[in-house]
């Protein structure tokens, strides 16, 4: 499992987690209004 943090402007950003075992990604988005959102799996 690998993790990447993306920092956007004004408190936004994302955490991207990848799994090499089954080639999937989970993306957790963040913003000031809603905080951390549910993951998106690709």
Buried (B, 14 or more C-beta within 10 A) or exposed (E): EEEEEEEEEEEEBBBBBBEEEEEEBBBBBBBEEEEEEEBEEE
